[in-house]
Amino acid sequence: MLAAVRIFFATLGVVGLLFGYLGLDQYMHARPKLADDATVSNLIYYDVELALLQSTPLTSGGPLNPQLQVGRFCAPCVLVYPIAEFVIALSATRVRRRRARRARGHAVVCGSSRAAQTLTARLRANGIRVVVIVTASIDAPARDVVVGDPRMPQTLLAAGVPRADRVYACLERSEENAAIAAAVEQLRTSTGPHRIHVLIPDADLCSALRARRWSLAAAGAHRLNFVNPDELAAQAVVRADDAAFAGGTPRIAIVGTGAFARAVLVEFARQWVTRGGARREPAHIALIGADAAVVAAALPARFAFLASACHIEPHHTSLEAVLERGCGNGSTAALRRLYLCQQDETDTLKSALDTAARLPTAATRIVARIDRMTGIAAGFRADPGGGSALFDALGGRLRLVDVIEEGCDPMRMEDDLAEWLARTCHQRYLTDQFAQGAAPADSPALVPWEQLAEEYRAANRDQAADVGQKLAAIGCVLCLRQGGGPSFAFQHGEVDRLAQLEHERWMAERLRHGWTLGQVRDEARRRHPSLVPWADLPEPQREKDRQVVRGLPSMLADAGLAIVRAEPDVRAEPEDRHVPQLRGT
C-alpha cells in the first residue's frame, strides 16, 4: 500500500514538472519581454521553482495556459510527499514509543540475536505481546520495537519494563545480559516485571550465578533466573526420550565434553535414578574426548548421585576407534544412544552421517547437537505439510538438536533453581524409598517427576524455594560443589532453628491449600494434627522437621551445590552428622 502511494505521488511530480516546462515555454514566448530568457537551462530552472510554489516568470502576471496550470499544482508534490512521509514516520515512531511505554503485562526481549528472535516468535505465537529492544536501528519501522541500549534505564522505560510481566536478556555476551538484569532490578516495581530471565552462554558461570542469587534471603530473589540454552536443550531431549530407558540397563556414548555433553550425561543418569533403574544396575556411559578423564572425574565430584547412578568410562581416542573395539564391557551392538556434541558442528554432522554404517544394529539412535548449521539441519526434517525431507535422516535414526530452538523455549526457561531443587528433592526421595524396597506401585508419589501429580510437585517446589532463606538465617550461602573439600556440618542449635522455620513454612503451605487442624490426618477432608505452633508440636513430629534440615546438604550435593559459611564460627561445635532421608514428596 505504501509503495502504491509513493508511485502515485512520484507520478504526479513528474507530470507536474513536464507540464510545467511545456507551459512555461509557451507562457514566456507569448511575452516579448520574456522570450529572450526562454532558454532550455532557464526553463528547467524556472520549472524546478514551481516545486517551491514560486517561479520568476510568473511575476509578470497574465492568464496562464492549461499546461502551466497543471504544472504549478502538480510539481509541488515532489517535495510535499517526502515532507509528509517524514512527519507521518516521526508521528508513528512517537506513537510506537508511547504505546510501548504504556504497555502492561507484556514481555520484553532484549537483543537481536537468534535466541532473541526465537523467543520473540514463540511468545507471539502463544498470544503474548512482545516489545523488542534492539541496539541498532532497523531498515523498516516495526511495531513494538524500541531502539537503544537495553542496559540504560531510559531504554527500559521506553519498553515499559516496570509494567512488563517478563524480561528476557538475550544479548551475545554474558556480562551485558547481567548488566541488563541489574538495570531492570533498579526499575522494578510492585507491578512488574515478575520474572527476569538472563541468558548466560557459559554453563558453569550460569550455575554459579544461579546459586549465589538463590542464597539471598530477601523475598523475591527467585524473580531473577539465569538460563543456559545448552543445559535446557539437553534436559529436554533426554527427558522426552522414554525409549532410551526401556529394555534393561542403558549403554550410551557421548562424544565431546562441552556444556551440552555434560548436561546430557547428568540428566541421563538422573532420569535413570528417578525411573528406578539405578537400584538394579548403574547406567553405562562412554565419554569420548581429549579431556574425557578430567570431566569423568569432575562430574561425580560435582553431582553426588552420579557415583551410584552411572559408570562413566572415559576414552581419549576417536569415535571410530571406540566403535571398533566396543564401548566398555559391552559391544556397540548394545549401544542404545550415541550423542554427538563436538565443538565443530561440521565434525558433528560428518560423524552422524559416517557412524550409521559402523553401527551393527538399527536400535541405536544418534543425537547430534547443532547451533549455527540450522539451515542444513532443516533439510533432515520432513515438511509439516507432508513433503519429504531433503536428506535422509538415516531411516529415522538421526535427530539433529538445535540448542537455540530447544533451549530458548519460554516454558522451559521458567524452570529456575527452585524447579531444579524440587526435582532433586523428589529424586532423593525416590532413591531413599527404592533403597528401602519400595516399588512404584506402592504410592502415586513413586514415579518420575514428569508423571508426578501437580500437588506433589507444588509441595517440592515450596520446600525448595525456601532453601536460600534457611541458609541465610545461619549465615550460609550456596556455591558449586567441588570434590575433595570439607563436608558441611551444622553447628550447635542450627538444626532446631531451621527445623522450626521448616515447620512454619510447611504450616503456611498447608493452610494456603485449605488444610485445617484435625485430631487424625484425613487426606480427603484436608485435616492434619500437626498444624500447630512449634511449641505445641509433639517431639516425634519435630524430629521429622529436623530430618528435613539434616538432609539439606545431601540433597544439594545431588544438585551439584554445596553449603558454605559466609562467616565461619570456629568456636561453635558441630551438630550430629547423621543424615537421614528427606521428607521429599
C-alpha positions as CSV (number, residue, x, y, z in Angstrom):
1,M,0.0,0.0,0.0
2,L,2.8,2.4,0.9
3,A,4.6,1.6,-2.3
4,A,1.5,2.4,-4.4
5,V,1.1,5.8,-2.6
6,R,4.7,6.6,-3.3
7,I,4.3,5.7,-7.0
8,F,1.2,7.9,-7.2
9,F,2.9,11.0,-5.8
10,A,6.0,10.4,-7.8
11,T,3.9,10.2,-11.0
12,L,2.2,13.5,-10.0
13,G,5.6,15.1,-9.5
14,V,6.9,14.0,-12.9
15,V,3.7,15.1,-14.7
16,G,3.9,18.4,-12.9
17,L,7.5,19.1,-13.9
18,L,6.8,18.0,-17.5
19,F,3.7,20.1,-17.9
20,G,5.3,23.0,-16.1
21,Y,8.2,23.0,-18.6
22,L,5.9,23.0,-21.6
23,G,3.6,25.6,-20.0
24,L,6.5,27.9,-19.1
25,D,7.9,27.7,-22.7
26,Q,4.5,28.7,-24.1
27,Y,4.0,31.4,-21.5
28,M,7.4,33.1,-22.0
29,H,7.3,33.0,-25.8
30,A,3.9,34.7,-25.7
31,R,5.5,37.7,-24.0
32,P,8.2,39.6,-25.9
33,K,9.9,40.8,-22.7
34,L,10.4,37.2,-21.6
35,A,11.0,35.5,-24.9
36,D,14.8,36.1,-24.9
37,D,15.1,34.4,-21.5
38,A,13.3,31.2,-22.7
39,T,16.4,29.1,-23.0
40,V,16.4,25.4,-22.1
41,S,18.5,26.0,-18.9
42,N,16.3,28.9,-17.7
43,L,13.1,26.9,-18.4
44,I,14.5,24.0,-16.3
45,Y,15.4,26.3,-13.5
46,Y,12.0,28.1,-13.6
47,D,10.3,24.7,-13.8
48,V,12.1,23.5,-10.6
49,E,11.0,26.7,-8.9
50,L,7.3,25.5,-9.4
51,A,8.0,22.8,-6.9
52,L,8.8,25.5,-4.4
53,L,5.5,27.2,-5.0
54,Q,7.0,30.0,-7.0
55,S,8.5,30.8,-10.4
56,T,10.2,34.0,-11.5
57,P,8.5,34.5,-14.9
58,L,5.0,34.3,-13.3
59,T,5.5,37.6,-11.6
60,S,4.6,39.2,-14.9
61,G,1.0,38.1,-14.4
62,G,-1.5,37.5,-17.1
63,P,-3.5,34.4,-17.9
64,L,-1.8,31.0,-17.6
65,N,-2.2,28.3,-20.2
66,P,-3.6,24.9,-19.2
67,Q,-0.2,23.1,-19.2
68,L,1.2,25.7,-16.7
69,Q,-1.9,25.4,-14.5
70,V,-1.4,21.6,-14.3
71,G,2.3,22.0,-13.7
72,R,2.1,24.6,-10.9
73,F,-0.3,22.4,-8.9
74,C,1.4,19.0,-9.5
75,A,5.1,20.0,-9.3
76,P,5.0,20.7,-5.5
77,C,4.2,17.0,-5.0
78,V,7.9,16.3,-5.5
79,L,8.6,18.0,-2.1
80,V,5.3,17.8,-0.4
81,Y,5.2,14.0,-0.2
82,P,8.7,13.4,1.3
83,I,7.9,16.0,4.0
84,A,4.5,14.4,4.7
85,E,6.1,11.0,4.9
86,F,8.7,12.2,7.3
87,V,6.1,13.7,9.5
88,I,4.0,10.5,9.4
89,A,7.0,8.4,10.2
90,L,8.0,10.7,13.1
91,S,4.5,10.6,14.4
92,A,4.4,6.8,14.0
93,T,7.6,6.4,15.9
94,R,6.2,8.5,18.7
95,V,3.0,6.5,18.8
96,R,5.0,3.3,18.9
97,R,7.2,4.6,21.8
98,R,4.2,5.8,23.7
99,R,2.4,2.5,23.1
100,A,5.4,0.5,24.2
101,R,5.9,2.7,27.3
102,R,2.3,2.3,28.3
103,A,2.2,-1.4,27.7
104,R,1.2,-3.7,30.6
105,G,1.6,-7.4,31.2
106,H,3.8,-7.9,28.2
107,A,7.2,-9.5,27.6
108,V,10.3,-7.5,26.8
109,V,13.0,-9.2,24.8
110,C,16.4,-7.5,24.7
111,G,18.6,-8.2,21.7
112,S,18.5,-9.2,18.1
113,S,20.4,-12.5,18.5
114,R,19.0,-15.7,17.2
115,A,18.0,-16.6,20.7
116,A,16.1,-13.3,21.0
117,Q,14.4,-13.9,17.7
118,T,13.3,-17.4,18.6
119,L,11.9,-16.3,21.9
120,T,10.0,-13.4,20.3
121,A,8.4,-15.7,17.7
122,R,7.4,-18.2,20.3
123,L,6.0,-15.7,22.7
124,R,3.9,-14.1,20.0
125,A,2.7,-17.5,18.7
126,N,1.4,-18.0,22.3
127,G,-0.6,-14.8,22.0
128,I,1.7,-12.7,24.2
129,R,2.5,-9.2,23.3
130,V,6.3,-8.6,23.0
131,V,8.3,-5.4,23.0
132,V,11.7,-5.9,21.5
133,I,14.7,-3.8,22.3
134,V,17.4,-3.7,19.6
135,T,20.7,-1.9,19.8
136,A,20.7,-0.8,16.1
137,S,18.0,0.8,14.0
138,I,16.1,-1.4,11.6
139,D,15.5,-0.5,8.0
140,A,11.7,-0.5,8.1
141,P,9.7,0.7,11.1
142,A,8.3,-2.2,13.1
143,R,5.6,-2.4,15.7
144,D,6.7,-2.8,19.3
145,V,10.4,-2.2,18.7
146,V,12.5,0.2,20.8
147,V,15.9,1.2,19.6
148,G,18.6,1.8,22.2
149,D,20.9,0.3,24.8
150,P,18.9,-2.1,27.0
151,R,21.4,-1.5,29.8
152,M,20.2,2.1,30.0
153,P,17.2,3.0,32.2
154,Q,15.7,5.3,29.6
155,T,15.6,2.5,27.1
156,L,14.0,0.1,29.5
157,L,11.4,2.7,30.5
158,A,10.6,3.2,26.8
159,A,9.9,-0.5,26.5
160,G,7.5,-0.4,29.5
161,V,9.7,-2.7,31.7
162,P,8.2,-1.6,35.1
163,R,4.8,-2.9,33.9
164,A,6.1,-5.9,32.0
165,D,5.4,-9.5,33.1
166,R,8.7,-11.0,31.8
167,V,12.0,-9.6,30.7
168,Y,14.5,-11.7,28.6
169,A,18.1,-10.5,28.3
170,C,19.4,-12.2,25.2
171,L,22.5,-10.3,24.0
172,E,25.5,-12.3,22.8
173,R,27.7,-11.6,25.9
174,S,27.0,-12.8,29.5
175,E,28.3,-9.6,31.1
176,E,25.9,-7.4,29.0
177,N,22.9,-9.6,30.0
178,A,23.9,-9.4,33.6
179,A,24.1,-5.6,33.3
180,I,20.6,-5.6,31.8
181,A,19.3,-7.6,34.8
182,A,20.9,-5.1,37.2
183,A,19.3,-2.2,35.4
184,V,15.9,-3.9,35.4
185,E,16.1,-4.6,39.1
186,Q,16.6,-0.9,39.7
187,L,13.4,-0.1,37.8
188,R,11.3,-3.0,39.3
189,T,8.0,-2.0,40.9
190,S,5.3,-3.9,42.7
191,T,3.5,-4.4,39.3
192,G,6.5,-5.9,37.5
193,P,8.4,-7.4,36.0
194,H,7.6,-10.7,37.7
195,R,10.4,-12.6,36.1
196,I,13.8,-11.7,34.6
197,H,15.5,-14.4,32.5
198,V,19.2,-13.8,31.8
199,L,20.9,-15.8,29.1
200,I,24.4,-17.0,30.2
201,P,26.2,-19.0,27.4
202,D,28.8,-20.3,29.9
203,A,27.1,-23.2,31.7
204,D,29.4,-23.2,34.8
205,L,29.1,-19.4,35.2
206,C,25.3,-19.8,34.8
207,S,25.1,-22.4,37.6
208,A,27.4,-20.3,39.9
209,L,25.3,-17.1,39.4
210,R,22.1,-19.0,39.9
211,A,23.4,-20.5,43.2
212,R,24.6,-17.2,44.6
213,R,21.4,-15.4,43.6
214,W,19.4,-18.1,45.4
215,S,21.4,-17.5,48.5
216,L,19.8,-14.2,49.1
217,A,17.3,-14.2,52.0
218,A,15.2,-11.3,50.6
219,A,11.8,-12.3,49.3
220,G,11.6,-12.3,45.6
221,A,15.1,-13.5,44.9
222,H,13.5,-16.1,42.6
223,R,12.4,-13.4,40.2
224,L,15.9,-13.4,38.6
225,N,16.7,-16.6,36.7
226,F,19.9,-17.4,34.9
227,V,19.5,-19.8,31.9
228,N,21.8,-21.7,29.6
229,P,20.4,-22.9,26.3
230,D,22.7,-26.0,26.1
231,E,21.6,-27.1,29.5
232,L,17.9,-26.6,28.8
233,A,18.1,-28.3,25.4
234,A,20.0,-31.4,26.8
235,Q,17.4,-31.8,29.6
236,A,14.5,-31.5,27.2
237,V,16.0,-34.1,24.8
238,V,16.8,-36.7,27.5
239,R,13.5,-36.3,29.4
240,A,11.4,-36.8,26.3
241,D,13.3,-39.9,25.2
242,D,11.4,-42.7,27.1
243,A,12.7,-45.4,24.7
244,A,16.3,-44.8,25.8
245,F,15.4,-46.2,29.3
246,A,13.3,-49.2,28.2
247,G,14.6,-52.7,27.9
248,G,17.3,-53.1,30.5
249,T,20.3,-51.2,31.6
250,P,21.1,-48.5,29.0
251,R,24.5,-48.2,27.4
252,I,25.2,-44.9,25.7
253,A,28.2,-43.0,24.3
254,I,28.8,-39.2,24.4
255,V,31.3,-37.6,22.0
256,G,32.5,-34.2,23.3
257,T,32.8,-32.7,26.8
258,G,31.1,-29.3,26.3
259,A,28.1,-27.9,28.1
260,F,25.6,-29.9,26.1
261,A,27.5,-33.2,26.6
262,R,27.9,-32.7,30.3
263,A,24.2,-31.8,30.7
264,V,23.2,-34.9,28.7
265,L,25.3,-37.1,31.0
266,V,23.9,-35.7,34.2
267,E,20.3,-35.7,33.0
268,F,20.5,-39.2,31.6
269,A,21.8,-40.5,35.0
270,R,19.2,-38.5,36.8
271,Q,16.4,-40.0,34.7
272,W,17.8,-43.5,35.2
273,V,17.6,-42.9,39.0
274,T,14.0,-41.4,39.0
275,R,12.8,-44.3,36.9
276,G,14.1,-46.8,39.4
277,G,16.8,-48.3,37.2
278,A,19.8,-47.4,39.3
279,R,18.7,-49.6,42.1
280,R,19.3,-52.6,39.8
281,E,22.5,-51.5,37.9
282,P,24.1,-48.2,37.1
283,A,23.9,-46.9,33.5
284,H,27.0,-47.4,31.3
285,I,28.2,-44.1,29.8
286,A,31.2,-43.9,27.5
287,L,32.6,-40.4,27.4
288,I,34.8,-39.6,24.3
289,G,37.1,-36.6,24.2
290,A,40.6,-35.2,24.7
291,D,39.7,-34.3,28.3
292,A,37.3,-37.1,28.9
293,A,39.1,-38.4,32.0
294,V,39.1,-34.9,33.6
295,V,35.4,-34.5,33.0
296,A,34.6,-38.0,34.1
297,A,36.3,-37.3,37.5
298,A,34.9,-33.8,37.9
299,L,31.2,-34.6,37.3
300,P,30.8,-37.1,40.1
301,A,32.7,-34.7,42.4
302,R,30.1,-32.1,41.5
303,F,26.9,-34.2,41.5
304,A,27.0,-36.7,44.3
305,F,24.4,-39.1,43.0
306,L,26.4,-39.8,39.8
307,A,28.7,-42.2,41.6
308,S,25.9,-44.7,42.2
309,A,23.7,-43.8,39.2
310,C,26.1,-44.5,36.4
311,H,29.5,-45.8,35.4
312,I,31.5,-43.3,33.3
313,E,34.2,-44.7,31.2
314,P,36.5,-42.0,29.6
315,H,38.0,-42.6,26.1
316,H,40.8,-40.4,24.7
317,T,40.7,-42.0,21.2
318,S,38.5,-41.2,18.3
319,L,34.9,-42.3,18.0
320,E,35.8,-44.7,15.2
321,A,38.4,-46.4,17.4
322,V,35.9,-46.8,20.3
323,L,33.2,-48.2,18.0
324,E,35.7,-50.7,16.6
325,R,36.6,-52.2,19.9
326,G,33.3,-51.7,21.7
327,C,32.2,-49.4,24.5
328,G,33.2,-50.5,27.9
329,N,32.5,-54.2,28.7
330,G,29.8,-54.4,26.0
331,S,29.9,-54.3,22.3
332,T,28.5,-51.5,20.1
333,A,25.5,-53.8,19.4
334,A,24.3,-52.9,22.9
335,L,24.7,-49.2,22.3
336,R,21.4,-47.5,22.8
337,R,22.2,-43.8,22.2
338,L,25.1,-42.0,20.6
339,Y,25.2,-38.3,21.4
340,L,27.5,-36.3,19.1
341,C,28.4,-33.0,20.8
342,Q,31.7,-31.9,19.2
343,Q,32.7,-28.3,19.3
344,D,33.0,-28.2,15.5
345,E,29.5,-28.6,14.1
346,T,30.9,-29.8,10.7
347,D,32.6,-32.7,12.5
348,T,29.3,-33.4,14.3
349,L,27.4,-33.7,11.1
350,K,30.1,-35.8,9.4
351,S,30.2,-38.1,12.3
352,A,26.5,-38.5,12.3
353,L,26.4,-39.5,8.6
354,D,29.5,-41.7,8.8
355,T,28.8,-43.5,12.0
356,A,25.5,-45.1,10.9
357,A,27.3,-47.6,8.7
358,R,29.6,-48.6,11.6
359,L,26.7,-49.4,14.0
360,P,25.8,-53.0,13.6
361,T,22.2,-52.6,14.8
362,A,19.4,-50.2,13.9
363,A,18.4,-50.0,17.5
364,T,21.0,-47.3,18.1
365,R,19.7,-43.7,17.8
366,I,22.1,-40.9,17.0
367,V,21.5,-37.4,18.6
368,A,23.7,-34.6,17.2
369,R,24.0,-31.1,18.7
370,I,24.0,-28.1,16.3
371,D,23.7,-24.4,16.7
372,R,24.8,-22.4,13.6
373,M,24.1,-25.0,11.0
374,T,20.3,-24.7,11.3
375,G,19.9,-24.4,7.5
376,I,21.4,-27.8,6.9
377,A,19.5,-29.3,9.8
378,A,16.2,-28.2,8.3
379,G,16.9,-30.5,5.3
380,F,16.8,-33.6,7.6
381,R,13.3,-32.8,8.8
382,A,10.2,-33.7,6.9
383,D,7.9,-30.8,5.7
384,P,5.0,-30.4,8.1
385,G,2.8,-30.1,5.0
386,G,3.5,-33.6,4.0
387,G,6.6,-33.2,1.8
388,S,9.6,-35.4,2.1
389,A,12.9,-34.3,3.8
390,L,15.7,-33.0,1.6
391,F,18.2,-35.5,3.2
392,D,17.7,-39.0,4.6
393,A,17.8,-38.9,8.4
394,L,19.3,-42.4,8.5
395,G,15.9,-44.0,8.4
396,G,14.7,-42.0,11.4
397,R,17.7,-42.9,13.5
398,L,19.3,-39.4,13.4
399,R,18.0,-36.5,15.3
400,L,19.6,-33.1,15.0
401,V,19.1,-31.0,18.1
402,D,19.1,-27.2,17.6
403,V,20.1,-25.9,21.0
404,I,18.5,-22.5,20.4
405,E,15.2,-23.9,19.2
406,E,15.1,-26.4,22.1
407,G,16.7,-24.3,24.8
408,C,15.1,-20.9,24.1
409,D,11.6,-22.0,24.9
410,P,9.6,-19.7,27.2
411,M,8.1,-22.6,29.2
412,R,11.5,-24.3,29.7
413,M,13.0,-21.1,30.8
414,E,10.6,-20.9,33.7
415,D,12.4,-23.9,35.3
416,D,14.6,-22.0,37.7
417,L,16.7,-23.3,40.6
418,A,13.6,-23.9,42.7
419,E,12.3,-26.3,40.0
420,W,15.7,-27.9,39.7
421,L,16.0,-28.4,43.5
422,A,12.4,-29.6,43.6
423,R,13.3,-32.3,41.1
424,T,16.4,-33.2,43.0
425,C,14.4,-33.4,46.3
426,H,12.0,-35.8,44.6
427,Q,14.9,-37.7,43.2
428,R,16.4,-38.1,46.6
429,Y,13.0,-39.2,47.9
430,L,12.7,-41.9,45.2
431,T,16.3,-43.1,45.9
432,D,15.6,-43.5,49.6
433,Q,12.3,-45.2,49.0
434,F,13.7,-47.6,46.5
435,A,16.6,-48.4,48.8
436,Q,14.1,-49.5,51.4
437,G,12.5,-51.9,49.0
438,A,9.5,-49.7,47.9
439,A,8.1,-50.2,44.4
440,P,6.4,-47.7,42.1
441,A,3.1,-49.4,42.6
442,D,3.2,-48.7,46.4
443,S,2.5,-45.0,46.1
444,P,1.4,-42.4,43.5
445,A,4.4,-40.4,44.5
446,L,6.9,-43.1,43.5
447,V,7.0,-42.0,39.9
448,P,9.4,-39.8,37.8
449,W,8.9,-36.1,38.1
450,E,7.2,-35.9,34.7
451,Q,4.5,-38.3,35.9
452,L,4.1,-36.8,39.4
453,A,0.8,-35.2,40.3
454,E,0.9,-31.4,40.5
455,E,0.0,-31.4,44.2
456,Y,3.2,-33.3,45.0
457,R,5.2,-31.1,42.6
458,A,4.0,-28.0,44.3
459,A,5.0,-29.3,47.7
460,N,8.5,-30.0,46.5
461,R,8.8,-26.6,44.9
462,D,7.6,-24.8,48.0
463,Q,10.2,-26.6,50.1
464,A,13.0,-25.9,47.5
465,A,12.1,-22.2,47.3
466,D,12.8,-21.7,51.0
467,V,16.3,-23.2,50.9
468,G,18.1,-19.9,50.3
469,Q,16.3,-18.1,53.2
470,K,17.0,-21.0,55.6
471,L,20.7,-20.9,54.8
472,A,20.8,-17.1,55.1
473,A,19.3,-17.5,58.6
474,I,22.5,-19.2,59.8
475,G,25.0,-17.1,57.7
476,C,25.5,-19.6,54.9
477,V,25.3,-19.4,51.1
478,L,25.2,-21.8,48.2
479,C,28.0,-22.4,45.8
480,L,29.0,-25.0,43.2
481,R,30.1,-28.3,44.8
482,Q,33.7,-29.3,44.4
483,G,35.1,-32.7,45.4
484,G,37.7,-33.1,48.0
485,G,36.7,-30.2,50.2
486,P,35.5,-30.5,53.8
487,S,31.9,-31.5,54.2
488,F,29.4,-29.2,55.7
489,A,28.3,-29.6,59.3
490,F,25.5,-27.8,61.2
491,Q,26.6,-26.0,64.3
492,H,25.0,-26.3,67.7
493,G,21.4,-25.1,67.7
494,E,21.2,-24.6,64.0
495,V,19.2,-27.8,63.2
496,D,16.5,-26.9,65.7
497,R,16.4,-23.3,64.5
498,L,16.0,-24.3,60.9
499,A,13.6,-27.2,61.8
500,Q,11.2,-24.6,63.3
501,L,11.5,-22.5,60.2
502,E,10.7,-25.5,58.1
503,H,7.6,-26.3,60.2
504,E,6.4,-22.8,59.9
505,R,6.9,-22.9,56.1
506,W,5.1,-26.3,55.9
507,M,2.2,-24.9,58.0
508,A,1.8,-21.9,55.8
509,E,1.9,-24.0,52.7
510,R,-0.8,-26.4,54.0
511,L,-3.0,-23.6,55.2
512,R,-2.8,-21.9,51.8
513,H,-4.2,-25.1,50.3
514,G,-7.1,-25.3,52.6
515,W,-5.9,-27.7,55.3
516,T,-7.2,-27.4,58.8
517,L,-6.3,-28.8,62.2
518,G,-7.7,-32.2,63.0
519,Q,-7.1,-34.9,65.5
520,V,-6.4,-37.5,62.8
521,R,-4.9,-37.0,59.4
522,D,-7.5,-37.1,56.7
523,E,-6.4,-36.6,53.1
524,A,-10.0,-36.3,51.8
525,R,-11.1,-33.7,54.2
526,R,-7.7,-32.0,54.4
527,R,-7.2,-32.4,58.1
528,H,-3.8,-32.7,59.8
529,P,-2.9,-33.0,63.5
530,S,0.5,-31.2,63.1
531,L,-1.0,-27.8,62.1
532,V,0.0,-26.3,65.5
533,P,2.8,-23.9,66.5
534,W,6.3,-25.4,67.1
535,A,5.9,-25.1,70.8
536,D,2.9,-27.4,70.8
537,L,4.3,-29.8,68.3
538,P,5.0,-33.3,69.6
539,E,8.6,-34.4,69.7
540,P,8.2,-37.1,67.0
541,Q,6.8,-34.5,64.6
542,R,9.7,-32.1,65.4
543,E,12.1,-34.8,64.6
544,K,10.6,-35.1,61.1
545,D,11.4,-31.4,60.5
546,R,14.9,-32.0,61.8
547,Q,15.4,-34.8,59.3
548,V,14.5,-32.4,56.5
549,V,17.1,-30.0,57.7
550,R,19.8,-32.6,58.2
551,G,19.1,-33.9,54.7
552,L,19.7,-30.5,53.0
553,P,23.4,-31.0,52.4
554,S,23.0,-34.3,50.7
555,M,20.0,-33.1,48.6
556,L,22.0,-30.1,47.5
557,A,25.0,-32.3,46.7
558,D,22.9,-34.3,44.3
559,A,22.0,-30.9,42.6
560,G,25.7,-30.1,42.3
561,L,25.6,-27.5,45.1
562,A,27.3,-27.1,48.4
563,I,26.7,-25.1,51.6
564,V,29.5,-22.8,52.7
565,R,29.6,-20.4,55.6
566,A,29.8,-16.7,54.8
567,E,31.1,-16.0,58.3
568,P,32.6,-19.3,59.8
569,D,32.4,-19.6,63.6
570,V,35.2,-21.8,64.6
571,R,34.1,-21.7,68.2
572,A,30.8,-23.4,67.5
573,E,30.5,-27.2,67.9
574,P,29.0,-29.2,65.1
575,E,25.7,-30.9,65.3
576,D,25.1,-34.6,64.9
577,R,26.4,-35.6,61.5
578,H,23.7,-38.2,60.9
579,V,21.9,-37.6,57.6
580,P,18.6,-39.3,57.4
581,Q,16.2,-39.2,54.4
582,L,14.4,-36.0,53.3
583,R,10.7,-35.5,53.7
584,G,10.7,-35.4,49.9
585,T,7.3,-35.8,48.2
